[in-house]
Amino acid sequence: MNVHMRPIVTPEAEETLEDLAASLAIPESRYEQAERSYKSLGDWLNRPASSIRRFDPKVHVQGSFGLGTVIPPISDEEHYDVDAVCEFRKLNKSQTTQQNVKNMLGDEMKLYARAQNMNKPAEEHRRCWRLDYADGAQFHMDVTPGLLNAAEQRALLLAHRLDASFADTAIAITDIDHHAYRIVSADWPRSNPRGYLKWFLSRMEVIFEERKRELIRKGVRAGTEPIPFYAVRTPLQSAIMILKRHRDIMFAARSDERPISIILTTLAAHAYGGEAKISDALFSILNGMDRFIGQAPDGSHIVANPSDPSENFADKWRKHPERAAAFFEWLDQARHDFAHAAELSNKQLITETLAKSVGRGVADRVRKRSAARLGAPAVLTAGLVRNEAEARRAPPRLEGDRRNA
């Protein structure tokens, strides 16, 4: 594929990409489940008997659940990963250590796990504490403690002549491996998930508001009930979901080299040009996302955090050059795979072509959606169509419904 040109997308391919995005969208109940979980924890941390209530703890979601780009796990054995932050809003770095903040949150989360009769106690990780919910829930929640850090972050960015537009929501977080973890220090690891979400929203603001107004016109919420963020899905979010699944399938046996979601999401949001169709957004992103990878004086790659330009999401590429190579390998493959599918006009062949890139289970769901749109029974075709000419010569052979493996 010539990366400076978009392929001509057939109407059939456009519809299939729409069905693919819809098939990857998790049910709203999953977002509601995550929201209930982190709000429940927040209520617990602010109960009268809480040992950290005086520090005004505030829990909010981050990561793909915050961005609306969650995709279902490939297998039933995998869990949804809900990332959250607990801000200690009335505590500062001169009063405590990272270790103390981490342990204070951990003590309360252990009590919460027992009070909720969870199967496992809260488990400590490098930066966070993890709550494993019941097997049927199929998700866990990672909660990272942090302190407000706006003033320090703004001063740091301005001193280096970097954009401080999102510094107001910056936080300092804990990290067991940090050199100052056990001592009182002004030097803490930094993060800004709320700033990142604000930036991400700014990249799709116009189409997001249009979609939101459309949902209001359709009356998807009763009365004055607000439209939740997760109920609105834009072409940018859909394209990211499709690309994440393509990446997951491609690197199923090479997980250590798999491009991380924050790099994929950041470059995709940079490259998105406000397109209203999923196919246009997808190819705009594929064509342009590598243009937003910078280069340091030593030749290493830079993918700057838009909410904290002093942070490089690709910093590990310097130590692990195979990860940089894997990203460009994935990008070339994604360009090829989706350009090839876009040129086809037989839906059976398009779906079978995409099945190699997004997985058989998702492809089967796409096929069912396509059949439902045409008013046909939700049946599945068997075998691969060898070429489009063959598909046109012979009608597809149909079999009964079968569930995803």
C-alpha positions as CSV (number, residue, x, y, z in Angstrom):
1,M,0.0,0.0,0.0
2,N,1.2,3.5,-0.8
3,V,1.1,5.1,2.6
4,H,0.5,8.5,1.0
5,M,-2.8,7.4,-0.6
6,R,-5.9,6.0,0.9
7,P,-7.3,2.9,-0.8
8,I,-10.7,3.1,-2.4
9,V,-13.1,1.6,0.1
10,T,-16.0,-0.3,-1.4
11,P,-19.5,0.2,0.2
12,E,-19.4,-3.5,1.3
13,A,-16.0,-3.0,3.0
14,E,-17.3,0.2,4.7
15,E,-20.3,-1.7,6.1
16,T,-18.0,-4.6,7.2
17,L,-15.7,-2.2,9.1
18,E,-18.8,-0.6,10.8
19,D,-19.9,-4.1,11.8
20,L,-16.4,-4.9,13.0
21,A,-16.3,-1.9,15.2
22,A,-19.7,-2.8,16.6
23,S,-18.6,-6.3,17.3
24,L,-15.6,-5.2,19.3
25,A,-17.7,-2.7,21.4
26,I,-18.2,-4.1,24.8
27,P,-21.7,-3.9,26.3
28,E,-22.6,-0.7,28.2
29,S,-23.1,-3.0,31.2
30,R,-19.4,-3.6,31.3
31,Y,-18.7,0.2,31.6
32,E,-21.5,0.4,34.2
33,Q,-19.9,-2.5,36.1
34,A,-16.6,-0.7,36.2
35,E,-18.2,2.6,37.2
36,R,-20.0,0.9,40.1
37,S,-16.8,-0.8,41.2
38,Y,-14.6,2.3,41.5
39,K,-17.4,4.4,42.9
40,S,-18.0,1.7,45.5
41,L,-14.3,1.7,46.4
42,G,-14.4,5.5,46.6
43,D,-17.4,5.4,49.0
44,W,-15.5,2.9,51.2
45,L,-12.4,5.1,51.3
46,N,-14.5,8.0,52.5
47,R,-16.6,6.2,55.0
48,P,-16.5,7.5,58.6
49,A,-14.2,4.7,59.8
50,S,-11.8,5.1,57.0
51,S,-8.2,5.6,58.1
52,I,-7.5,7.8,55.0
53,R,-10.7,9.8,54.9
54,R,-9.0,12.9,56.3
55,F,-6.9,13.0,53.2
56,D,-10.0,13.4,50.9
57,P,-9.4,10.3,48.7
58,K,-11.0,10.5,45.3
59,V,-11.1,7.5,42.9
60,H,-11.6,7.9,39.2
61,V,-11.1,5.6,36.2
62,Q,-8.3,5.9,33.7
63,G,-6.9,3.8,30.8
64,S,-9.1,2.3,28.1
65,F,-12.3,2.4,30.2
66,G,-11.8,6.1,30.7
67,L,-11.1,6.6,27.0
68,G,-13.9,4.4,25.7
69,T,-11.6,2.1,23.7
70,V,-12.0,-1.1,25.6
71,I,-12.2,-4.3,23.5
72,P,-13.2,-7.8,24.8
73,P,-10.4,-10.2,25.8
74,I,-9.4,-12.7,23.1
75,S,-10.3,-15.6,25.4
76,D,-12.7,-16.3,28.2
77,E,-9.7,-16.9,30.5
78,E,-8.5,-13.3,30.2
79,H,-9.9,-10.4,32.3
80,Y,-11.0,-6.9,31.6
81,D,-8.4,-4.6,33.2
82,V,-10.0,-1.6,34.9
83,D,-7.4,1.0,35.7
84,A,-8.2,3.6,38.4
85,V,-6.4,6.3,40.4
86,C,-6.9,7.2,44.0
87,E,-5.9,10.8,44.6
88,F,-5.1,11.8,48.2
89,R,-6.2,15.4,47.7
90,K,-5.2,16.7,51.2
91,L,-1.7,15.3,51.4
92,N,1.5,16.5,49.8
93,K,5.0,15.1,49.2
94,S,6.6,17.0,52.0
95,Q,4.4,15.2,54.5
96,T,4.9,11.5,53.5
97,T,6.7,9.0,51.4
98,Q,5.6,7.0,48.4
99,Q,5.8,3.9,50.5
100,N,3.5,5.3,53.2
101,V,0.9,6.4,50.7
102,K,1.0,3.1,48.9
103,N,0.6,1.2,52.2
104,M,-2.2,3.4,53.5
105,L,-4.3,2.7,50.3
106,G,-3.4,-1.0,50.5
107,D,-4.6,-1.3,54.1
108,E,-8.0,0.1,53.2
109,M,-8.3,-2.0,50.0
110,K,-7.5,-5.1,52.0
111,L,-10.4,-4.3,54.3
112,Y,-12.6,-3.5,51.4
113,A,-11.9,-6.9,49.8
114,R,-12.8,-8.7,53.0
115,A,-15.9,-6.6,53.5
116,Q,-17.0,-7.4,49.9
117,N,-16.3,-11.1,50.4
118,M,-13.9,-11.2,47.4
119,N,-12.2,-14.5,46.5
120,K,-8.7,-13.0,46.8
121,P,-7.2,-10.3,49.0
122,A,-5.9,-7.0,47.5
123,E,-2.7,-7.8,45.7
124,E,0.3,-5.3,45.6
125,H,1.9,-4.5,42.3
126,R,4.7,-2.2,41.4
127,R,2.6,1.0,41.2
128,C,-0.9,-0.1,42.2
129,W,-3.1,-2.5,44.2
130,R,-5.2,-5.0,42.4
131,L,-8.7,-6.2,43.3
132,D,-9.8,-9.4,41.6
133,Y,-13.5,-9.7,41.3
134,A,-15.5,-13.0,41.2
135,D,-14.8,-15.3,38.4
136,G,-18.1,-14.6,36.7
137,A,-17.3,-10.9,36.6
138,Q,-14.2,-11.5,34.5
139,F,-12.4,-8.3,35.5
140,H,-9.9,-6.9,37.9
141,M,-9.3,-3.3,39.0
142,D,-5.8,-1.8,39.4
143,V,-5.8,1.3,41.7
144,T,-2.8,3.6,41.7
145,P,-2.4,6.0,44.6
146,G,-1.3,9.6,43.9
147,L,-1.0,13.1,45.2
148,L,-2.0,16.4,43.5
149,N,1.1,17.8,41.6
150,A,-0.2,20.6,39.5
151,A,2.1,23.4,40.7
152,E,5.3,21.3,40.5
153,Q,4.3,19.9,37.1
154,R,3.6,23.3,35.6
155,A,6.9,24.7,36.9
156,L,8.8,21.8,35.4
157,L,7.2,22.0,32.0
158,L,7.6,25.8,31.7
159,A,11.2,25.6,32.8
160,H,11.8,23.3,29.8
161,R,9.6,25.4,27.5
162,L,7.1,22.6,27.1
163,D,3.3,22.8,26.9
164,A,1.8,23.1,30.3
165,S,-1.9,23.3,29.1
166,F,-2.9,20.1,31.0
167,A,-0.8,20.6,34.2
168,D,-3.8,21.4,36.4
169,T,-4.7,17.7,36.7
170,A,-1.2,16.3,37.1
171,I,-0.5,13.9,40.0
172,A,2.6,12.3,41.6
173,I,2.3,8.5,41.8
174,T,4.1,5.7,43.7
175,D,6.5,3.2,42.3
176,I,8.2,0.5,44.3
177,D,11.3,0.6,42.0
178,H,11.7,4.3,42.3
179,H,14.9,5.4,44.0
180,A,13.1,7.7,46.4
181,Y,10.3,5.3,47.2
182,R,11.1,5.0,51.0
183,I,12.2,8.6,51.8
184,V,10.5,11.9,52.0
185,S,11.4,13.6,48.7
186,A,10.0,16.0,46.1
187,D,11.0,13.5,43.4
188,W,8.1,11.2,42.7
189,P,7.1,9.5,39.4
190,R,4.5,11.6,37.5
191,S,1.2,11.0,35.7
192,N,-1.8,12.9,34.4
193,P,-4.6,10.5,33.4
194,R,-7.3,13.2,33.6
195,G,-5.1,15.5,31.5
196,Y,-4.6,12.8,28.9
197,L,-8.4,12.1,28.7
198,K,-9.0,15.9,28.2
199,W,-6.5,15.9,25.4
200,F,-8.0,12.7,23.8
201,L,-11.4,14.3,23.9
202,S,-10.1,17.4,22.2
203,R,-9.0,15.3,19.3
204,M,-12.6,14.2,18.6
205,E,-14.6,17.0,20.2
206,V,-16.7,18.0,17.2
207,I,-17.8,14.5,16.2
208,F,-18.2,13.5,19.8
209,E,-20.7,16.3,20.4
210,E,-22.5,15.5,17.2
211,R,-22.9,11.8,18.2
212,K,-24.0,12.9,21.7
213,R,-26.7,15.2,20.3
214,E,-27.9,12.4,18.0
215,L,-28.3,10.1,21.0
216,I,-30.3,12.8,22.8
217,R,-32.6,13.2,19.8
218,K,-33.1,9.5,19.7
219,G,-34.1,9.5,23.4
220,V,-31.6,6.9,24.5
221,R,-31.8,8.3,28.0
222,A,-35.1,9.1,29.8
223,G,-35.9,12.6,30.8
224,T,-32.9,14.7,31.8
225,E,-30.6,11.8,32.5
226,P,-27.2,12.7,31.1
227,I,-25.6,10.7,28.4
228,P,-22.6,8.9,29.9
229,F,-19.3,9.2,28.1
230,Y,-19.2,5.5,27.3
231,A,-22.5,5.6,25.5
232,V,-21.0,7.8,22.7
233,R,-18.6,6.1,20.3
234,T,-16.7,8.1,17.7
235,P,-14.8,6.9,14.6
236,L,-11.5,7.6,16.4
237,Q,-12.5,5.2,19.2
238,S,-13.7,2.6,16.8
239,A,-10.6,2.8,14.7
240,I,-8.4,2.4,17.8
241,M,-10.4,-0.6,18.9
242,I,-10.0,-2.3,15.5
243,L,-6.3,-1.6,15.5
244,K,-5.8,-2.9,19.1
245,R,-7.5,-6.2,18.1
246,H,-5.3,-6.5,15.0
247,R,-2.3,-5.9,17.2
248,D,-3.4,-8.5,19.8
249,I,-3.9,-11.2,17.1
250,M,-0.6,-10.4,15.4
251,F,1.4,-10.6,18.6
252,A,-0.5,-13.4,20.3
253,A,2.7,-15.4,20.5
254,R,5.0,-12.4,21.0
255,S,3.4,-10.5,23.9
256,D,6.7,-9.0,25.0
257,E,7.1,-7.2,21.7
258,R,3.4,-6.1,21.4
259,P,3.1,-2.3,20.9
260,I,1.6,-0.9,24.1
261,S,-1.9,0.6,23.9
262,I,-0.9,4.1,25.1
263,I,1.5,4.5,22.1
264,L,-1.0,3.2,19.6
265,T,-3.8,5.4,21.1
266,T,-1.7,8.5,21.3
267,L,-0.4,8.2,17.7
268,A,-3.9,7.4,16.4
269,A,-5.4,10.4,18.1
270,H,-2.7,12.7,16.7
271,A,-3.3,11.3,13.2
272,Y,-7.1,11.4,13.4
273,G,-8.5,14.3,11.3
274,G,-12.1,14.4,12.4
275,E,-13.4,11.9,9.9
276,A,-17.0,10.9,10.2
277,K,-16.7,7.4,8.8
278,I,-14.8,4.6,10.5
279,S,-13.0,3.6,7.3
280,D,-11.8,7.2,6.7
281,A,-10.6,7.5,10.2
282,L,-8.9,4.1,10.1
283,F,-6.9,4.9,6.9
284,S,-6.1,8.5,8.0
285,I,-4.6,7.0,11.2
286,L,-2.7,4.2,9.4
287,N,-1.3,6.6,6.8
288,G,-0.2,9.2,9.3
289,M,0.4,7.9,12.8
290,D,4.2,7.3,12.3
291,R,4.6,11.0,11.4
292,F,4.0,11.8,15.1
293,I,7.0,9.7,16.3
294,G,9.8,12.1,17.1
295,Q,13.5,11.6,17.3
296,A,15.9,12.5,20.2
297,P,19.4,13.8,19.5
298,D,20.8,10.3,20.1
299,G,18.5,8.9,17.4
300,S,16.1,7.2,19.8
301,H,12.3,7.4,19.2
302,I,10.0,9.8,21.1
303,V,6.3,9.5,21.6
304,A,5.6,12.3,23.9
305,N,2.8,12.2,26.4
306,P,0.4,15.0,25.3
307,S,-0.5,15.8,28.9
308,D,3.1,15.7,30.1
309,P,5.5,16.4,27.1
310,S,8.5,15.6,29.3
311,E,7.4,12.0,29.4
312,N,8.3,9.7,26.5
313,F,5.9,6.7,26.1
314,A,8.5,5.1,23.9
315,D,11.4,5.4,26.4
316,K,11.7,1.6,26.6
317,W,12.4,1.4,22.9
318,R,15.9,2.6,23.5
319,K,16.7,-0.4,25.8
320,H,14.5,-2.8,23.7
321,P,15.0,-1.8,20.0
322,E,13.0,-5.0,19.1
323,R,9.9,-3.2,20.4
324,A,10.4,-0.3,18.0
325,A,10.9,-2.8,15.2
326,A,7.8,-4.6,16.2
327,F,5.7,-1.4,16.1
328,F,6.8,-0.6,12.5
329,E,6.3,-4.3,11.6
330,W,2.8,-4.1,12.9
331,L,2.0,-0.8,11.2
332,D,3.1,-2.1,7.8
333,Q,1.1,-5.3,8.3
334,A,-2.0,-3.4,9.4
335,R,-1.7,-1.1,6.4
336,H,-1.5,-4.1,4.1
337,D,-4.3,-6.1,5.7
338,F,-6.9,-3.3,5.8
339,A,-6.1,-1.9,2.4
340,H,-6.5,-5.4,0.9
341,A,-9.9,-5.8,2.7
342,A,-11.1,-2.3,1.7
343,E,-10.8,-3.1,-2.1
344,L,-13.0,-6.2,-1.9
345,S,-16.8,-6.1,-2.7
346,N,-17.9,-9.6,-1.6
347,K,-18.8,-9.5,2.1
348,Q,-18.0,-13.1,2.6
349,L,-14.5,-12.7,1.3
350,I,-14.0,-9.4,3.2
351,T,-15.0,-11.1,6.5
352,E,-12.8,-14.1,5.8
353,T,-9.9,-11.8,4.9
354,L,-10.3,-9.8,8.2
355,A,-10.7,-13.1,10.2
356,K,-6.9,-13.6,9.8
357,S,-6.3,-10.2,11.3
358,V,-8.9,-9.8,14.0
359,G,-9.7,-13.4,15.0
360,R,-12.2,-16.0,14.0
361,G,-14.6,-15.2,16.9
362,V,-14.9,-11.5,16.0
363,A,-15.2,-12.3,12.3
364,D,-18.1,-14.6,13.1
365,R,-19.9,-11.9,15.0
366,V,-19.3,-9.5,12.1
367,R,-20.8,-12.1,9.7
368,K,-23.9,-12.4,11.9
369,R,-24.3,-8.6,12.0
370,S,-24.1,-8.4,8.2
371,A,-26.7,-11.2,7.8
372,A,-29.0,-9.4,10.3
373,R,-28.7,-6.1,8.3
374,L,-29.8,-7.9,5.2
375,G,-32.7,-9.6,7.0
376,A,-31.1,-13.0,6.5
377,P,-30.9,-15.8,9.1
378,A,-27.9,-15.4,11.3
379,V,-26.0,-18.3,9.7
380,L,-22.3,-18.7,9.1
381,T,-20.4,-19.7,6.0
382,A,-17.8,-22.4,6.1
383,G,-14.3,-22.4,4.7
384,L,-12.4,-19.7,3.0
385,V,-13.4,-18.1,-0.3
386,R,-10.3,-18.4,-2.5
387,N,-10.9,-15.3,-4.6
388,E,-13.6,-12.8,-5.3
389,A,-14.3,-14.2,-8.8
390,E,-15.1,-17.6,-7.3
391,A,-17.5,-15.9,-4.8
392,R,-19.4,-14.3,-7.6
393,R,-19.6,-17.5,-9.7
394,A,-21.0,-19.7,-6.9
395,P,-23.5,-18.9,-4.1
396,P,-22.1,-19.3,-0.6
397,R,-22.7,-22.5,1.2
398,L,-24.5,-22.0,4.4
399,E,-24.4,-23.9,7.7
400,G,-26.2,-23.7,11.0
401,D,-25.2,-21.3,13.7
402,R,-22.2,-22.1,15.8
403,R,-20.9,-20.2,18.8
404,N,-17.5,-18.7,19.3
405,A,-14.8,-21.1,20.6
